[in-house]
Amino acid sequence: MKKKTTIYDIARELNITVSTVSRALSDFPAISDATKKAVVEMAKKLNYSPNKLASALKSGKTHIIGVIVPSVQAHFFASIIHCIEDGLKDSGYRVIIYQSNESVENEINGVKTLLEAQVDGIMASMSLETQDVSHFAEIVKQNKPLILFDRVHEDLIVPTVTLDDFKAGYMATQHLIDRGYKKIAFITTVHQIKIFNDRIKGYKACLTENNLPILDDHIIFGGLSIKDGRFGAGRLMRSENKPDAIVAGDDFTALGVIKKLKEIDETPPEIGVIGFANEAFSAYITPNLSTIDQHAPQIGKECAEMFLKMIQQENPYQNIEHIVLDPTVVERQSTSKTLPG
């Protein structure tokens, strides 16, 4: 096996000291341009690559960021990750991605693994199961930057990038009302996560302000998946007080709702359906899905910019920002039917 080239090899070939090579490679100002050029050319000739672990131990920086998400299969989270990477690349940072798959145990292991890898900071969107946030508190205790996005927790006093989810729930409901729907149901997760609780609050506030009743049997608590959407829609459409529109907790749940409605010949927009996240598939299913755009690229961009600000401070939590983005309604076929008033 070929021996890895070291700075000692470069020094020997050029007949200069190891410290001179090290300083030349670090662009030390006291080293002449001619020496720097000779060192760089010899490094390329000998196929030298720096020992990043040794550099990290010396500087205390790995230039690696950990990002924890519930799932990279969702276009929403994949888009956020892409924009985080894009926002950090010019500063020399790389990203390690860890999926929790909506499991708090996986999330705890993810935090532990990333801290053991000596990442310079962590960005995370919490799992549906997360209630105890002591594993995230450990990141703060180590004085490493922690940024929460999308799904956050009020017990953690850290920077956040979120959507106005109360407004999102309100807007989704108001959109249906404006299209003439009056008996609006909601299918969401049973887990007590802030963003989903806020959406329910927005939904209820909108119904109240429009003098429409809030019916307990129109609110289905379960999971967030195609399967859960099918189950929830089936339950709602079998009830005596059948709704004429459904707000789904996310686009995957909405997809399940549409599948079930088509099976029982209640194809949207006969029954209106709207989701959240503006997943890539939502524009291509039949009928295509109205949804609330949560502006994933902007979330990723804001997370990257926030991290770069935090590392410039002696205490990364010196100035804690909470960025809240406005949701946008994306109207498509699933809510396009204007019903008589």
Legacy VTK file of the C-alpha trace (Angstrom):
# vtk DataFile Version 3.0
C-alpha trace
ASCII
DATASET POLYDATA
POINTS 341 float
0.000 0.000 0.000
1.400 3.395 -1.046
2.509 5.606 1.802
0.531 8.832 2.247
2.511 11.967 1.449
3.236 14.240 4.412
4.632 17.735 4.822
7.940 16.071 5.762
8.155 14.672 2.210
7.538 18.121 0.709
10.167 19.681 3.002
12.735 17.035 2.041
12.136 17.498 -1.705
12.512 21.273 -1.470
15.268 21.198 1.160
13.357 23.518 3.481
12.039 23.135 7.022
8.773 21.418 7.901
7.556 24.599 9.629
8.150 26.566 6.417
6.027 24.058 4.464
3.287 24.222 7.071
3.258 28.023 7.030
3.339 28.164 3.225
0.351 25.839 2.989
-1.470 28.014 5.539
-0.714 31.132 3.441
1.308 32.648 6.317
2.152 36.274 5.370
5.803 36.044 6.436
6.492 33.369 3.781
7.513 34.701 0.358
5.246 34.231 -2.647
7.992 32.270 -4.421
8.262 29.791 -1.532
4.486 29.447 -1.296
4.308 28.729 -5.021
7.065 26.126 -4.833
5.419 24.391 -1.866
1.976 24.312 -3.517
3.418 22.948 -6.780
5.373 20.242 -4.946
2.289 19.347 -2.880
0.340 18.821 -6.113
3.202 16.836 -7.677
3.393 14.502 -4.664
-0.420 14.265 -4.434
-0.414 15.681 -0.924
-3.715 16.080 0.935
-3.838 17.741 4.359
-4.654 15.759 7.495
-8.011 17.369 8.268
-8.384 15.564 11.591
-5.053 16.925 12.820
-5.989 20.407 11.615
-9.323 20.149 13.387
-7.695 19.080 16.644
-5.304 22.005 16.397
-7.884 24.656 15.482
-10.853 23.216 17.391
-12.904 23.451 14.171
-13.922 20.622 11.842
-15.884 22.821 9.410
-18.637 20.205 9.505
-22.274 20.943 10.398
-24.774 18.308 11.474
-28.335 18.538 10.148
-31.046 16.348 11.712
-34.360 15.970 9.880
-37.344 13.632 10.258
-36.870 12.312 6.700
-34.945 13.194 3.544
-37.670 11.488 1.498
-39.851 14.560 1.964
-38.976 17.153 -0.672
-39.568 19.849 1.947
-36.665 18.689 4.131
-34.458 17.759 1.165
-34.879 21.292 -0.180
-33.933 22.811 3.186
-30.779 20.667 3.353
-29.819 21.632 -0.201
-30.106 25.340 0.620
-28.172 24.949 3.892
-25.324 23.283 1.980
-25.443 25.947 -0.724
-25.417 28.740 1.856
-22.368 27.334 3.699
-20.179 26.037 0.867
-18.365 29.322 0.215
-17.379 29.415 3.898
-15.810 25.951 3.631
-18.409 24.053 5.642
-19.681 20.579 4.819
-22.884 18.944 6.026
-23.541 15.582 7.681
-27.208 14.549 7.446
-28.926 12.397 10.065
-32.520 11.139 9.731
-34.609 10.565 12.840
-37.420 8.844 10.912
-39.788 10.480 13.433
-38.164 8.531 16.305
-36.927 10.389 19.393
-34.535 7.504 20.120
-32.970 7.917 16.675
-32.824 11.660 17.245
-30.980 11.232 20.568
-28.497 8.878 18.885
-28.085 11.395 16.077
-27.174 14.213 18.448
-24.735 11.943 20.281
-23.113 10.748 17.047
-22.721 14.269 15.671
-21.242 15.610 18.913
-18.789 12.700 18.992
-17.829 13.638 15.415
-16.907 17.089 16.771
-19.238 18.973 14.431
-19.064 22.747 14.743
-22.818 23.060 15.163
-26.161 21.335 14.655
-29.357 22.346 12.872
-32.440 20.247 13.563
-36.133 19.779 12.943
-37.531 17.649 15.749
-39.217 14.270 15.450
-42.924 13.894 16.141
-42.089 11.900 19.281
-39.849 14.542 20.864
-41.028 15.963 24.183
-37.963 15.803 26.422
-35.321 18.023 24.781
-32.397 17.337 27.124
-30.349 15.861 24.249
-30.607 19.179 22.409
-29.803 21.053 25.619
-26.473 19.187 25.687
-25.479 20.955 22.434
-26.106 24.326 24.080
-24.216 23.177 27.188
-21.172 22.493 25.005
-21.504 26.037 23.625
-21.948 24.764 20.083
-24.462 26.544 17.837
-27.893 24.891 17.736
-30.521 26.157 15.303
-34.012 24.665 15.240
-36.123 24.969 12.104
-39.723 24.139 11.202
-40.389 22.008 14.306
-39.149 23.777 17.429
-39.633 23.557 21.194
-40.410 26.471 23.488
-38.229 25.058 26.298
-35.098 25.555 24.188
-33.901 29.159 24.138
-32.046 28.923 20.824
-32.285 30.579 17.398
-35.169 29.332 15.250
-36.420 29.565 11.671
-40.106 28.763 11.395
-43.300 29.388 9.484
-46.190 31.322 11.018
-48.136 28.092 11.505
-51.148 29.710 13.148
-51.459 31.862 10.042
-50.913 28.796 7.833
-53.799 26.926 9.477
-55.970 30.037 9.238
-55.128 30.643 5.574
-55.774 27.039 4.554
-59.209 27.185 6.172
-60.032 30.636 4.827
-59.062 29.506 1.323
-61.645 26.724 1.525
-64.300 29.077 2.912
-63.602 31.573 0.111
-64.222 28.760 -2.395
-67.650 28.121 -0.859
-66.925 25.179 1.458
-68.639 25.396 4.855
-68.194 22.035 6.630
-64.436 21.849 6.945
-62.651 18.978 8.702
-58.998 18.668 9.801
-56.788 15.550 9.836
-53.560 15.965 11.816
-51.060 14.208 14.065
-51.866 13.086 17.592
-48.375 14.194 18.678
-48.243 17.474 20.577
-45.819 19.348 18.343
-45.989 23.149 18.320
-46.382 23.648 14.570
-49.313 21.240 14.321
-50.967 22.643 17.454
-50.640 26.146 15.989
-52.248 25.039 12.716
-55.229 23.596 14.578
-55.557 26.866 16.518
-55.517 28.801 13.233
-58.157 26.486 11.771
-60.442 26.942 14.782
-59.954 30.712 14.856
-60.862 30.968 11.185
-64.045 28.912 11.610
-65.076 31.036 14.588
-64.468 34.331 12.782
-66.537 33.073 9.836
-69.395 31.997 12.147
-68.897 28.332 11.290
-69.127 25.631 13.969
-66.097 23.752 15.362
-67.152 20.107 15.445
-65.158 17.590 17.490
-65.960 14.787 15.060
-64.478 16.878 12.232
-61.007 16.834 13.836
-59.142 13.539 13.364
-55.959 12.974 15.387
-53.721 10.220 14.051
-50.524 10.184 12.035
-49.071 12.009 9.059
-48.840 9.632 6.101
-50.736 8.467 3.020
-52.144 5.616 5.106
-53.352 8.017 7.812
-54.933 10.279 5.204
-56.882 7.358 3.749
-58.030 6.259 7.199
-59.036 9.755 8.293
-60.942 10.494 5.093
-62.786 7.188 5.310
-63.810 7.899 8.883
-64.989 11.424 8.052
-66.979 10.382 4.992
-68.762 7.628 6.935
-69.904 10.036 9.647
-73.440 11.423 9.819
-72.111 14.972 9.567
-70.007 14.491 6.449
-67.631 17.411 5.668
-67.456 19.127 2.296
-63.724 19.933 2.640
-60.667 18.577 4.468
-57.498 20.270 5.660
-54.739 17.637 5.852
-51.763 17.913 8.208
-49.275 17.637 5.344
-49.221 16.844 1.631
-48.622 13.114 2.165
-51.729 12.943 4.352
-53.613 14.969 1.731
-52.534 12.482 -0.941
-54.059 9.694 1.142
-57.249 11.739 1.513
-57.530 12.201 -2.268
-56.927 8.489 -2.908
-59.714 7.545 -0.505
-62.132 10.137 -1.868
-61.576 8.905 -5.422
-62.323 5.337 -4.291
-65.754 6.396 -3.006
-66.547 8.668 -5.978
-66.135 11.910 -4.034
-63.260 13.155 -6.173
-61.959 16.639 -5.311
-62.907 19.411 -5.754
-66.371 17.990 -5.001
-64.846 17.537 -1.568
-62.144 20.195 -1.184
-58.673 19.116 -0.040
-55.662 21.225 0.953
-52.322 20.165 2.468
-49.108 21.732 3.765
-45.508 21.840 2.457
-45.958 22.074 -1.333
-44.217 18.745 -1.891
-42.938 18.148 -5.430
-45.604 15.516 -6.186
-48.504 17.822 -5.254
-48.463 19.538 -8.663
-48.531 16.252 -10.587
-51.179 14.064 -8.951
-54.749 13.972 -10.294
-56.419 16.171 -9.297
-53.373 18.213 -8.396
-53.230 19.386 -4.799
-53.809 22.820 -3.330
-51.336 23.372 -0.506
-49.636 25.842 1.800
-46.108 26.665 0.649
-43.783 26.676 3.676
-40.884 28.201 1.713
-38.311 25.467 2.329
-35.518 27.152 0.306
-35.862 30.311 2.389
-35.741 28.271 5.620
-32.467 26.667 4.501
-30.988 30.005 3.442
-31.905 31.658 6.755
-30.430 28.732 8.752
-27.107 29.022 6.908
-26.911 32.793 7.396
-27.866 32.465 11.056
-25.121 29.893 11.689
-22.459 32.087 10.077
-23.520 34.937 12.382
-23.400 32.691 15.464
-19.830 31.527 14.878
-18.643 35.143 14.699
-19.713 35.648 18.323
-17.690 34.573 21.345
-20.955 33.242 22.772
-23.065 31.810 19.913
-26.221 32.574 21.920
-25.341 36.211 22.527
-28.013 37.432 20.079
-30.829 34.911 19.642
-32.930 35.424 16.521
-36.361 33.981 15.777
-37.144 34.252 12.072
-40.800 33.649 11.185
-41.755 33.309 7.521
-45.177 33.992 6.027
-47.036 31.055 4.410
-48.471 31.230 0.905
-51.535 29.478 -0.518
-50.875 27.531 -3.732
-54.256 26.963 -5.361
-54.700 23.935 -7.596
-57.516 21.658 -8.784
-58.347 20.062 -5.427
-60.020 23.288 -4.232
-60.892 24.944 -7.537
-64.632 24.388 -7.487
-66.531 27.475 -6.355
-69.677 26.294 -4.638
-72.924 28.295 -4.451
-73.215 30.465 -1.349
LINES 1 342
341 0 1 2 3 4 5 6 7 8 9 10 11 12 13 14 15 16 17 18 19 20 21 22 23 24 25 26 27 28 29 30 31 32 33 34 35 36 37 38 39 40 41 42 43 44 45 46 47 48 49 50 51 52 53 54 55 56 57 58 59 60 61 62 63 64 65 66 67 68 69 70 71 72 73 74 75 76 77 78 79 80 81 82 83 84 85 86 87 88 89 90 91 92 93 94 95 96 97 98 99 100 101 102 103 104 105 106 107 108 109 110 111 112 113 114 115 116 117 118 119 120 121 122 123 124 125 126 127 128 129 130 131 132 133 134 135 136 137 138 139 140 141 142 143 144 145 146 147 148 149 150 151 152 153 154 155 156 157 158 159 160 161 162 163 164 165 166 167 168 169 170 171 172 173 174 175 176 177 178 179 180 181 182 183 184 185 186 187 188 189 190 191 192 193 194 195 196 197 198 199 200 201 202 203 204 205 206 207 208 209 210 211 212 213 214 215 216 217 218 219 220 221 222 223 224 225 226 227 228 229 230 231 232 233 234 235 236 237 238 239 240 241 242 243 244 245 246 247 248 249 250 251 252 253 254 255 256 257 258 259 260 261 262 263 264 265 266 267 268 269 270 271 272 273 274 275 276 277 278 279 280 281 282 283 284 285 286 287 288 289 290 291 292 293 294 295 296 297 298 299 300 301 302 303 304 305 306 307 308 309 310 311 312 313 314 315 316 317 318 319 320 321 322 323 324 325 326 327 328 329 330 331 332 333 334 335 336 337 338 339 340
